Structures are given as structure tokens and as C-alpha cells.
Amino acid sequence: MTRSTLEHHDVVIVGAGFSGLGVAIALKRAGFDDVLLVDDADGAGGVWHWNTYPGVAVDIPSFSYQFSYAQRADWSRSYAKGAELKQYAEHLVDRFDLAKQIRFETRVTSATYDEDTCAWEVATSTGDLTATHVVHAGGPLSQPKYPDIEGLDTFAGQVMHTARWDHDVQLAGRRVAIIGTGASAVQIIPSIAPDVEHLTVFQRTPIWCLPKADFPLVAPLRAGLGLLPGAKRVARLTSDLYVEATFPFLAHYGGALQAGKVLEPLALSYLKTQVDDPETRDKLTPRYGLGCKRPSFHNSYLSTFNRANVALETGGIARITPTGVVTTDGVEHPVDVLLLATGFKVTEKDALPGYDVAGRNGLVIADWWETDRLQAYQGVSAPGFPNFFTTFGPYGYNGSSYFQLVEATASHIVRVLTEARRRGAAEVEVTPRAHERYMDSVRRRRGPQVFWQPSCAQANSYYFTKDGDVPLRPALTPEVRWRNAHFPLDDYAYA
């Protein structure tokens, strides 16, 4: 097919998780009707479509993990389980009539900008198409990261990454090993420990784990939230304040305020009450500051290590054999099922996005970021890439609820496209001057952040890039929302 006969859309959104759905809803409400979402999954929900492992749940309160314009009063728990979040995504598709605008089982393989036509040529697994504007709405927890361990491909048992859980694999009564102790592992370990014969946990870096205010939302409370005027708004505000205090404030101002001196003793005290064995407790004690990486919240993760059938290994993995895992001390740990809780590609070159995006003069955005460091104007756009936007670009996310980010990003994109439509512009691109001004502002505000304290040196946090940067936006959520809704429209060039 020639370019002129290819299927064309005004906006193509890559990803039908909450980021893609949120942008699509915002565009629809602003009068943009020719919008197509493509996703390689066979259903909506993004991370909540793919992640179905035992114990999967949101790590911030449910009342903050939803759009402000589509609030639910019927969450079953204060921290919703994964299946409910998947259902919420499907609810959004139905409520906002998006089904006919989503193309599932379609993976984007490249996007190339044509300067002559001011349009993007988008290659996909189900056929090529063109778009005036492209929005990359893939989140940072979408591409599983597999460990580079000698012998992994020789293991004769069953192997699965936590983000691609195979429910046909039986764990009960079997010897199971899990590599990693990040957010997913914190939920999986206590969920499977009572059923397996033996569970070996291979830990590289311990995680700060704090108690979680997780409780069922009983029917009278749900009814009150649904019926009382303003009740949902109050619940969301209370939840948002809690979320803001437990990460954005801690991350961006904790360094200057030395918040760790107050919070870390409380976390260590909690650890002491949960783990009986002093040696195990010591292994589970972080040697980096609270806030250097996102802390986890769980009420039974730490105490699971009191079980006789759970062992914690911290010496490091030398290799994997067909029958088990060999640690650096030469001991082989027999394993029937190997679980990889090794996280996701976040700041790697092939992570954001996971396909080549070639802008002006053929410049591939991943190559540019690789050589000139991650950067983007409000995390949304970059000079040299006209008509291209990201919902989760560098220096856009401040650590709050992803829904806050999506709403802020969506408002940014809608403002730009509405202005382009008003001016009759076929092309819109952030100016180098505005981009650099924004990047200068985030660099100047690094000082109070917790990440630059000496205590973060041993954190092994995925927040840090290979260049030692932390591409988070150093601002609290109200400021992020306001600036995304009020930046000068002339920060973009229209043609």
C-alpha cells in the first residue's frame, strides 16, 4: 500500500492502559473524535491486564488510584486487588464508549515522522497506518526485565516472570525460588509461602517495608460514600494527602528536611516487631535511606521470613543449573519452579518507548536520550519530535498516583492540540528554548531531593539512570497539575 492509501487517524495512542485511556477520554471530551488506541494485549488495563500474580494489589489507597472524573464508591478494600483495577479499566472503556476506538493484539514496531506530510508513519504487527499525532502511553512497568544470569536458559523446571504469570503452573507442595525483593515480590512471597514445600528468596537489596492500612470497605461505608454529597471527594482528598506525604514530599524535600532521621527509626522498629531471628532481620535491614527507592507497604511480608519453609539468601547468585540456583558460596539450592521478580525496563535505552521513534532528520529518540540524557518538556514532548507526546516521559512523574500524572499530562496534550486546531496548524513542536528552560528548572531543584544524599549510594534504585540522573519531576502534585494546565502556549511552535 502507498502512504496515501494507508489507514489514517488524527491521533494514534500507543497503549490501552490507564495512561492511554485517560488521554483518549480527555481528547474525546475536548472534541477530538478521530482517535485510535493500539495495544499488544488482548484487553484493556495495561499493567493490570498483564500482572495477575498471587497477591497483586495497588500500593497506594484505592481512592487515589482512579480518575477524578470517574470516582468509585464501591472499592472492596482500601487497597484494591489487581482484578478490581482491571475491572475499573473495562468500566472506563464502557462508560466512555471507547471499545470501537481500541485495536488490541497490535504491537507498534516503529514510528517515523514524515516532514513533507507532517504525519507519522506507524508500523504495527497488524498493518501500517499514519497519524497526524502520536501519543506514547506505555508506562514504565510494561516491559518485563529478565536477569542476565549464567545458565538461566538451561533450567529444566518452570520459569516465569511475575509480570507474565502462568496460572497453570502449580506451586503447592513444590520447591520454589524467587529472585528479587521489589514491590511485586513483597506481595507474592507472603501469598505463596503457606502453600509451597519450600521457598528460597534471593535478595540483592532489601526494601523498606512499612505497615499498610489495608482493610475491607464494608457495605455501609461503601453505601455512605455513594450517597453522601461530597463523601467521595473527601475520601479522595484524604487519600491524596497521605500519598503525597509518603512519597512526593519525602522524595523531593526529604533530603533537605532530613526526614530519614525521623522515619527510618520507626521503620526499623516495625521490622524488629515482625522478624524474630536477628540474623534474618539484619539481612532485611536496608543500608540506604528511606525514599531512595519507592518504599513498599505490606502487613505480612516481613513476618513471612519467620516461617520454617522460607529461607532468605543474600550472598549473590553465581549461576543457574538445570536443577537449581548456585550461590556464590558454591551451594546449590534445589528448585522446581523459578520466579523472576526482577522488575521492568524503566530507564534503559529500549524502555521508553520499546520501539524506534524517528523524528526530524531521522533522529531516533532513544539514541538522543542515550547520548544526551533523558529529557522532556514537562515529561510530555521534546524538540525535534513534532506532533509526538508521551504520558510518562522523563521529568514528568513526581511520584504521586499515576492517575494524577495521567490527568496532568492529558490536560497538557489537549491544550496543545486544541491550540493547534485553533490556529489551523498541521505541525506542533515544543521550542528548544522552552524545553531547555524547563530542564534548567528541574536541575536547579534537585538540592532538597532525598536521591542526592550519600545514603542513596547503595540503593540500587531503578530511579537512577546510567548517567546517575533521577528523571522524576521535583514538585508536589498541585504544582504539577497547575503548571501542566497553565504553561505558555507559545512554548510550542505551530506551523
N, C-alpha and C positions, 0 to 999 in steps of 0.2 A: 504494500500500500504506500502511496505517496503521502507526504506531510499534509497535503490539502484534503486528503480523504480520511485521515485518521480521526478517531473519535476525539472531540474537543470539549473541554469544560472550562468555565471561568476560574474555578478553584478546585484543585485536587488536594485532598488532605490525606497524608500517609499515616495511617494508624486509626483504629476504631476503639481505642481505649478511652479513658475519661478525658484525656487531652484532646483527642480528635473529636469526640462527641461534643465537648464543651465549645470548641471553636466552631463546629458546624452549627450548633444551636445559636451561638452569638451571631454568626453570619446570616442565618435564616431569619432571626428576629430583626436584623438590620436590612432585610430585603434582598439578600443575595441568594438566589434560588438555584443557580447552576453550580452546585457543589457536589463533588463525588468523593467519598471516603473509600480508601482501599486498605485492606489488611490481610496479612498472610494467614491469620487464624480463620476458623470456621464459625466464629461467633464474636460478639462484642464483649468488651471488658478489659482488653489489654492484659496487664499483669494478673488481673483477677480471673481471666479466662485461662491463662496458662498455669498459674500456681494453684494447685489443688492438693498439696501435700497435707499430711495429718497435722491438725492444729493451726492451719493457716488462718490468720486474722489480721485485722488492721492494727497498727501500732500507735494510732492516735485515736481519741474518742470519736465514736460514730457521728456525733453531732457536728464535728468539724470536717468529717470526710464525706461531704456532699456539697452540691451546688447551693448557693444562697437562694436561688430562684426555684429550687426543686427539693425542698427540705422534707424529710420523712419524720413522722412521729412514731412509727411502728418498728424501729430497730429492736431486735430481740435482746441485745446486750449493749452495755455502754461501749464495748469494743466489738464491733461486728465481725462475724466469721466471714471467711472468703466467699462462701456460697451466697451470702446476702449481698455482698458487694457486686458479684456477678449479676444477681437479680436486679440490683439497682441500675446497672448499665443497661440491661434489657428493658427496664422500665423507662429509662430516658429515650431509648430508641422508639418505643411505642408512643410515649407521651408527646414527643416532638416530631413524630411521623418521619423518622429518618431511614427506615428499612429500605426504601426504594433508592436511597442515595448511597448505600453501602455495598461494596463489592468485596466479598470475603474470598479467602483462599487465593489471594492475589498478592504476590510479593513484588515490590518495586526493586528493580535491579540497577537502575541508573536514572538520573535526571540531568538533562543538558539544556542550557539556555541558548536560544537562537536569537542573536541580536538583530537580525533582519526582520523577524516577525514579532519580536518582543513576546515570545512564548517559550514555554518549557516543553521539551520532548521527554516524555516519561516512559521508560521501558519497564514492562512488567511481565510476570510469568504467564499472564493470560492474554497478552497482546499490548502493543504500544498505543499510546494516546498522547494528546497535547493538552496543555493547560496554560492559561494566562498567568495564573498564580499557583504556587505550590506551598503548602504548609507541611513541614515535617513535624508530626505529632507523636513520634515514637519516644517513649520515656526512657530513663536510664536503667530501668530494671526489666528490659525486654530481651536482651541478648545474653543468654547464659554464658558464663565464663568457665571453661574447663581447665583443670590444673595441668601443668606441664610436669608430670611425674613419670619417671622411667618405669616402663612395664605396665602402664595403665591399660594399654590395648591388649595385654596378654592375660588379664584377669579372666578366669574361667567362670566365675559366678556372675551374678546380675549386677549391673551398674546403672545408676540413674542420677541425673542432676535433679536437685529439688524442684527446679522450675519446670521440669518435664516429668512429673510423677506418673509412674505406671501403676495403676491400681490393681493390675493383675498379679503383680509381684507380692507374694506373701512374706511377711516379716515375722509372724508369730512363730515362736519356737526356734528361730534361726539366729546365727551369729551375724550381727550387723555392725558395720563400721561407718562412721560419718566423718568426713573431712571438712573441717570448718566449724566455727562457733559464732557466726554472724547472726543477723536477725532471723533468717529462716531456720537455722539450726536451733536457736533458742526456743522456737515454737515446736519443732519436730521432736527434739530429744525427749522432753517430758511426755509427749504424746505416744511415742512408740516404746519407751523403756519398759513399761509394765508387761508388754506382750512378747518381747524378744527373749531369746535364751541369754544372749549376752550382747551388750552394746559397748563398742570401743569408740571414744570420741577423740579425734586427733585435732588438737588445738595449736594454732600458731600464736595468736594474740588473744588474750582474754578480753571479754567485753564487759563494760559497766552494765550491770543489770539491776534495775530498781523495781520496787513493787508496783503492781498495776491495779488501778481502781476498776477492775473488770467485774461486772455483776449483771445479773439478768434485769431487764427492764420489765417489771411486772405489768400486767394488763391495766390496772387502774392508773399507773403512771403514764403508760402509752396513751390511754384514753384522755388523760388530762392534757398531755402535750398536743393532742389533736384538736381538743375542744376549747381550751382556754385561750382567749385572744393574747397574742404575743408570747405564748409559752415556748414555742419552737425557737423564736428569736432569742429569748433569754437563755435557753439551753445552749444554743449555738454560740452566743457571746461568751458565756461562762467557759465553754469548751475551748473556744479560740484563745481566750486569755491564758488558760492552762497550757495549751500547745505553744503559745508564744513564749511563755516563761521557761518551758522545758527544753526548747532548742534555739529558736532565733535569738532570743535575748541572751541566753547562755553563750551561744556561738559567737555573736558579734560584739558583745560587750563584756563577756565573762573574763577575758584576759585582763582588761583594764581594772575590773572590779575585783579580780582575784576570787571569783565565785567558787573556784575549786576548794579553797580553804574551808568553806562552809559546807559545800555539798558532798565533797569526797568523804569526809569522816562519817556522814550519815549513810552513804552507800556502803562503806566498809563495815559499818555497824550492822547493816542489813545482811551483808554477806556472812558475817560471823554468826548471826542467828540462824542462817539457813544451812550451812555446811558444817558437819560435825568434825571431820578429820582435818587437823591443822595443815597437813601436807597438801591435801587436795585444795583446801581453802587458799593456801599460798599460791598454788598454780592458777587458781581462778581470780587472783588479785591483779587488776590492771596496773601496769607500771607507767602509764601515761595519764595525762589529765582528763578529767571528765569533760566531755564536749569536743575532744579532738576528733572523734568519730561519733556518729549518732548513737546515743545510748539506747539500750533495749529495756523493755518493761515486761516482766513476766513474774507470776507468783509461784511457779514450781520448777523453773529451770534450775536454779542453784541447788535446791534440795534434792533434785534427781540424782545428783552425784553422791548422795548417801546410800543409794541402792547397792546391794551386793553384786548385781549383774551389770553395773555400769562402771567402766574404767576410763580415766582421763589420761591421755598420753600427750606430752608436751615436748618430747625430745626431738621431734622432727622426723619426717618420712624420708627414707633412703631410696626405696623403690617399692614397686608392687609386683607380686608374683602371681601365678595362676591361682594360688590358694589363699593369699593373704597380703598383708601390708608389713613390710620390713622397716623398722625404725632405725635411726642412726646408731643405736647401741647394738645392732645386729639381731635383735629379737624379731621373729616373725609372728604376727598376730593373725590367727586363722579367721577367715571371713567368708561368709556365704553370700552376703549382699553388701555392696559398697555404695554409699550415698555420698554425692558430691554437693556439699553446701558451700560451694566456692564462689558464690555471688555472680555478678554480672559485669559485662564490659561497660564501663562508665566514662572514663576519660581516655580510653585507648583510641588510636587513630581510626579504627574501623567500628567505633561505637556510635558516634553521633554525626551523621546517621550511618546506618550499616550498608550504605550503597554510595556510589560516586555521585556527587553533586557538582557539576561543572558549570561555572558562571562565566563572566566575561573573559574573553581570550582563552577559554578552556581551563581556567584555574579551578582545580578541584578543592572544595572547601576543607576536606580532611588534610590535604597536603599543605594548605595555607596554615591551618591550625597547628600542624606538626612542626612547621618551621618557625612560625611567628607567634606561637602560643594560642591557647584558646581565648576567644574574644567575641563579643557580640553586643550590639546596642540593646540594652535592657533585656538581653538574652533572646532577642527576637529576630534581629536582622544584622547583616554585615555588608559593608561596601564591596562592590564587585559581584554581588549576587542579587540582581534586580528581581522583584516580584517573588522573592523567596523568603519564607519566615519559618521560625522554629518555635515550638511551645516550651521547649526545655533546653534552650541554648545556654552557652556559657554566661555566667554572671546574671542569670535571670532568676534562679531559685534561691530563696533566702532561708530555707529550712523549715518553713511552716507547712501547713496542709497543702498537698498537691492541688487541691481544688482552689485554694487562694491563688496559686500560681496560674492555673488554667484560666480563671476568670480575669486576672490581671493581663495575661498575655492575649486573651481573646479580645479584650477591650482595646488593646494596642493595635492588633491586626485590623479590627473593624474600623477604628478611627482612620488608619492609613488608607484602607481600601475605599472607605466612604469618601474621603477627600480626593482620592484618585478618580473616583467616579464623578464627583462634582466637577473636577477640572477636565474631565474627558481624557485623562492620561492613560496610555497603554502600558506605561512603564513607571515603576516607582522604586526608588532605591535610597537607602539611608546615606546621607552625605558623609564623606570621610571626616569632616570637621566635627559633626555631631557625634559620630562614633568615637572619635578619639577623646572628645570632651567627656563622654560617659565613662570610657575606660580610665581616664585620668581620675575621675571622681571615685571609682571603686578602688583604685590603687591607693588613693590618699586615705581611705577609710579602713585600711587593714589593721592599723595600730591596735585598736581595742579588742580585736578578734582573739579568741582563745587559740586559734590554729598556730599563731606565731610565737606562742610561749614555748620555752625549752622543753616543757613536759610532753609536748606532742611529737617529739622526735622519734619515739618508739611506737607510735600508734598503728602503723601500717594501715592508715585510713585511705579508703578509696576516694576521699575528697581531694587528696593531693595528686596532682598530675606529675608526669615525669620531669617537668621543669620546676617542681616544688610550689606550684600555684594551687590555690583553692578557689575554683571558679564559682563560688557562691556569691550572691548579692548581699553586701554588707548593710542591710537595712531591715527595719521591722516591717511587718506586713502592711500597716496603714500607710506608711510612706510608699511602699512598692505599689499598692493599689492606686494611690493618688498620682504618682508620677507616670504610671502607665496610661492613666486617663487624661493627663494634662501636659504631656511633653509637647513642645512646639511642633506643629505640623510641618513647618519649613525645615525641620531636621531631615526631611526626606526631599529628594529631587523628583519632580514629576515631568514626564515627557510623553 
